[in-house]
């Protein structure tokens, strides 16, 4: 006899399939409160129970994997924060409070130099901060580091829930405790009560990864901006994060990184444009295009580069206007075949028969040069001869 907590009903076709698989009749009973119970008689019962145990073991392993992934995710975020705090203190040592610290003569002898002593004290300060809670970190970043973190407005409560769930997994074996209920927003714990078991589903884990990555990448970007406002490397990193997220269809991360770049007024205008275009396409693929459609329609790009104008036409699905610009950018080498074939912004544009014809033409133009030694050339010729001989034999047979 085996019970299932799943409230789904067993369909007629599923019953037939189970009977064929185990070669036995069985009785299906409903369990009060939901779920079903299967009463399998005879030898089939042993085989059925063995199969159920196997499935249960697999599910247990999966659940453990997801829990460990959540724990590793939070640990990675903690490490990342510790590194950017260290970078901040090295740039602004006074903010770490090292002036108020004292070391013994023996400590100084062991450390060897003033620079090593400063590094040691900064490490102690970073460790001291990291021993606090997520809420303590946020308070320190706002009050001491003076980060605005306005980009966390919609996600900070979710971030708190992720960290609290991790604590429940590590310290209470997945059983909800008072601290979780106290710190997590009510809207994020509907139906959750003290003493209840909570887990980590694949969907939850994917969402948590996106939220944590987005928030901590942006915290790092704002601190970078504070330390070196004009550094264009920041723009390159944010653009790369956006593109990787777009390829993976992780739109929450792409939206956060592209919007930050779009609004970073310390960088040259070209990066604002790239950020804006990437933000627009993120909204389009995310199913939120109505929120930016009017903004794209109203954008005046007539004085912009052909590639920028092409992107606007493509986003609006105005392919007739985009085609002349596509040809111009290809001829002018502003756009390459690889970008046309790969960039997410051209996802729908590539389906147009006229664009497919252009791609086919451009492919014919491509060539590659391979340098071979005499030995490699001889090996290649021998391989080609063998291939021709094999093909001839196959044809004769």
N, C-alpha and C positions, 0 to 999 in steps of 0.2 A: 504494500500500500504506500503510495507516495502522494504528498500534498504539495500544492503550488500556491504561492502567495499572489501570483499574478491574477488579476481580476478578469482577464480576458477569457471569453468562452471558447471551448473547444469546438471547432466547426465539424460538420459531417465528413468533409474530405480529410481533415486531420485525424479523425477517428479511424477512418479506413486505412490511412497510411500507417498509423501506429499498430493497428491489428496485423497488417501485412508484414510490418517490420519485426514484431515480436511473436507472431504466430499464435495469438491468444485473444480471447475475448476479455473485456474488462468493463468495469462499471464506473461511470462518471458521476460524481456527487458534488453538489454545490456546498461550499463552506459558508457558514453564517458570517456575514461581514465582508464577503467577497472572496473570490478565488475558487479553485476546484480541487477535488481529490480523486485520484485514480486508484481503483481497487483492481490489481492485476493478479490473477490466480496462477498457481502452478509454477513450473520452471521458468515461465516468462517473467514472473515476479522478480526472481534473482537477477536476470539479465537487465530488466527494466531499472531496478534499483541501482545496479552497477552503472548504467548509462546516466542516470540522474546524478549520482555522486560525481561522475566524471565531469558533467556539465557544471555542477556546483563548484568543483575544485577550480575549473577554468575561470569561472566568474569571480571566485575569491582571489585568484592570482591577478586578474585584470583590475579588480578593485584596489588591491595592494599597490599595483603599478601606478594607478592614477593618484592614489594618496601620496606615494613617494614623489611623483612628478610635481604635485602641489608644494610639497615640502622643499624640493629642490628649487622650484620657482621662487619662493619667498627667500630662500637662502641666497640665490643669485642676486635678487634685488637688494638684499642687505649688503652683500659684497660690493655691488656697484655704488651704493650710496656711500659706503665707507671710503671708496676710492675718490669720489668727487669731493667729499669733505676734506680728505687729506690734501687734494689739489688746492682747495680754497684756503686752508690754513697755511699751506706753504707760500701762497701768494699774499695772504694777510695774517701773519703770525700773531699779531696782537689780538685778533678775533678769537684765537684759541685759548687766550688767557695764560700763555706761557710766561708772561712777565710776572705774574703773581705766584709762580711755582718756584720752589727752592730745591736744590740738589746738594747733597753732601760732597765733601772733597773726594771721598772714595768713589762716589757716583761719577764725578767728573773725570777722575783718573781712569775709571773703567770705560767710560764712553769715549774719551780720547780727544774730543774737540768741542768747541761751542756749537758748530753746525750739527754734530752728532747728538749733542744734548738737546738741541732744539727739535730735531727729528724725533727723538725719544719722547719728549714731552708732547709733541703733536700726536704721536701714536697713542699715548695714554689718553689724550683728550678725545680722539676719535673713538677709542674703545669705550670710554665713559658715555659718550652720546649713543653709541650703538647698543648699549645695554638697556636703553630706554625702549618705550613702545613706539609704534608707528605714529601715534598722536604726538608723542614727545619730539620725534624727528620733524614732523610737519611744523610744529611750533618753533623749533630751533631754526629751521630754514626760513620761516617767515620773519621772525623777530631778530635773529642775529645775522643770518646771511642776507636778509632783506630781499628774498625772492617773492615775487607777487603770487605766482602759482595760480593765476586765474583760470588756467586750463584744467585745473583739478576740480572746478566747481561741480561738474556733473559726475565725476568719477571717484571723488575722495571717499564717499560713503561705501562705494563698492570695493574700493581698495582696502578699507578697514575690514569689511566682511571677509575678504580673501585672507588677510593676515590672521583674523580671529579664527577662521575655519582651520587654518594651518595649525594654530595653537591647540585647537580642540583635537586635531589628529595626533599631534605630538605628545601632548600632556594629559589627554583624557580619553585616548583610544576611540575617538570619534563620538563620544557622548557629550551632548550639549551641557555646558555649565552656566553658572550665573553670569560670569564675565562676558561670555558670548552674547547673551541676551541683553546685557546692559550696554555694550559698546556698539552692537550692530543695529543699524536703523530698522525700525519695525517693518518698513516696506520690503526689506530684503530678507526677512525671516518669517514671512507669513506661514502660520501653521506650525512653526518650530517651537517646541517646549523643552524645558529643562529635563534632562534625563533621556531625551530622544537621541537616537543614533542618526548622524548625518554622514554622508559619504561624498565622493567626488566622481561625478559622471563625466563622460567624454565631452559633452556640451559645456558643462560647467568649467572644466579644465581649459578648453579652448578659449572661452570667454575670459577666464582669469588671466591666462597668458597674455591676451591682447590688452587687457586693462593695465596689468603690471608693466608690460613693455612700453605701452604708450605713455603712462604717467612718468616712469623713471627716465625714459629717453628725453622727455620734455623738461624734467627737472635738470637733467644734465645739460640740455641745450641752453636753458636760461642761466645757469651758473657759468657756462662757457661764454655767453653773451656778456655777463657781468665782468668776467676776467679779461676778455679780449673782444670787445664789441665789434671791431671791424674785421675779424678773422673770417675769411670766406671759406675756410675749411669746414666751418660749422654748417654752412649752406650745403656743401657737398655731402656731408654726412647725413643731414636731414633729407636731402633729395634721394640719396641711396636707400635710406630707411623706407621712404615713401614708395620707391619703385619696387623694392623687394616685397613690400606688403601688398602692392597692387598685383604683382605677378601671382602671389599666393592667395589673393582675394581676401586679405585681412584688412577690411576697410576701416575699422576703428583706428588701427595704428596708422594707416595711410592718411586718414583725415586729420589726425592729431599732428603728425609731422609736417604735412603740407600746409596746414593752416598756420602753424608756428612760423614756418619759413615765409609764408605770404605776408605775415604781419611784422616781420623782423625789419624794422626801419633802419637798422644800423648797417644793413647789407645793400649792395648795388641793386638797381631796379630790376635787372635781368632775373635775379633770384626771386624777387617778388612775383614776377610774371610766371616763372616756372612753378612756384608754389601755388599760385592761383589756378593755373591750368591743371595741375595735379589734383588740387582740391576739387575743382569742378568735375573732373573725370571720376574721382572717387565717389562723389555724390551720385553721379550718373550710374555707375556700376552697382552702387549700394542700394539703388532703388529710391533715392531721395532727390532726383533731378529737379522736381518741381520747386525745390527750395532755392535753386541757383539758376534756373532757366532764364528768368527775367534779367538777372545780372549778366549772364553771357550775351543775351540778346542786346543789351544796352552797351556792352563793352565796345569802345571805339579803338580798334587795332589797325586802322588804316595806315598809321605812321610806323607801325611795328614791322619787324622782320617777316619775310614770307612764311617762315616756319611757324611763327606765332599766329599769323592769320590763318594758316592751314589748320592748326589745332582748333581754333575757334569754329571754323566751318564744320570740321569733323564732329566736334562735340554737339553741334546743333543738327547733325545729320543732313547738312546741306552739301551733298556730295557733288552736285553740279558746279558749285562755286569752289569746291575744294580741289577738283581735278587739275585745273590749270596751275594752281599753286603747288600741287604735288609734283607735276612735271618740272616746274621751275626749280623747286628745291632739290630734286634729284640731279638735274643738269648742273646746278650750281654747287653740288656736293655739300649742301647744308643738311641733307638727309641721305642716309645710306640705305641700301637694300635690307640690311640686317635690322635696322631700326623700323623700317616699314613693315617688316614681317613679324617683329617681336613686340614692339611697344604696345601696351594695353590700350592706349588712346585710339589706335587704329583698328581695334577689334572688330567693330561693325563695318568700318570703311573697307577693310580687306575682303569682305564678302561681296562687294560690288564687282560685277563682271569686268568692268573697265579697269579697275584696280588690279584684278587678277591678271589681266592681259599685260599691264605695265610690269607687274612682278615677274611674269614669264619672260618678258623681253629683257628685263634687267638681269635675270639669272643667266641668260645666254651670253651676256657681256662679261660675266665674271670668269676669271681664269686663275689658275694657281701654278706656281713655279716650284718644282721639287728638284733639289740637287741630290744626285746619287753618285757614290763612288763607283769605280769600275766593277768591284765585287758585287755591290748592291744591284747595279744594272744587270750583271750576268744572272744574279738570282732572280731578278724580276722577269727577265726574258725566259728563264727556265720555267718559272711559275706560269707565265703566259702560255708557253708551249704545252705544258701539262694540261692546262685548262682547256685549250683548243682541242687537244687529243681526246680528253675525256668527253667533251661535247660531241665530237665526231663519232666516238664509239656509241654514245647514248642515242644519237640519231640513227646509226646503222641498225642498232638493236631494236 
